[in-house]
Amino acid sequence: MKDELETHLTGAGDVRDADMLARARRFVDAGGPQPQFLFLFFVGTHFRYSYPARSARFSPSWDGAGSYRAAHLEPGLVRTRARNAAFEVDWKLDEFLDEYEAKRGHKPLVIITGDHGESFGEFGRIGHGSDVSSAQLHVPMVVLDETRPPSRRQEVTSHIDVVPTLLSMLGDGQPPRNYSDGVSMFEAPPDRFVVATVGWDPRYAVIGHDLKATFFAFDAGMGGVAVTDPFDRPLADGDARFSAEAPRILRAFRGTRPGAD
């Protein structure tokens, strides 16, 4: 698989996405009847939010010029541009999946998610990589699988669960704990906590089904802890709930499961 990884694509934004899909179509055409695996990383929805004229469906919107300027615009203009970019990616993906089904004679197993969320003015921020807010952490996770009935799941999941989920759907019986810190999303426990971080800033979040603890530094004197619901709304009984859940929150930081040392 490593020899078939193509990363040097032409253009930027939606132009790059079009080149990626052209290569994906050639890969499908040349693949023959054996199973195929494709990883498609769309960048049209990344900051600056690129799209062609056909997807300028929502207005008014930011024109995409000047990253610094975007931080000083009315956030709704930036969000509208992002909606147009998402419309274009959705269009491209629809076209590709229809073509795939026509060529292969069946619908593929599809997992759709994002590598991060995006702020559009929440807490005074634009973009991503600057906070552990719900806006920047919460991403879609959609599974298209003809063998599963339609459903919506509410358990807390994380990017560390993507590989265990994919492998389990492909029939792998290896316990995820043997190779991953994650679990299959279809088997995520309801009382689970997951950890998120900005990466280069002492800002962390531990997120459960109905409780989120945001650590602005591990030294309480430098920032302390904010206890909210998972969508950053304050909780009247937050301190009491944090105290009750402290053992499981600490286990999440250690990467251990209940009952483990």
PENORKA-V735580 format. One line per field, one symbol per residue. burial: # if it has 24 or more other ideal C-beta (glycine too) atoms within 12 Angstrom, else .. A space follows every 50 residues. Layout:
burial = ???
This chain:
burial = ............##.######.###.##.........#.#.######### #...#.....##.#.....#..#.#.#################..##..# .......#######.#####.#..##############..#.#....... ....###############......#.....#####.#...#######.. ..######.######.........####.#.#.........#..#..##. .#.........
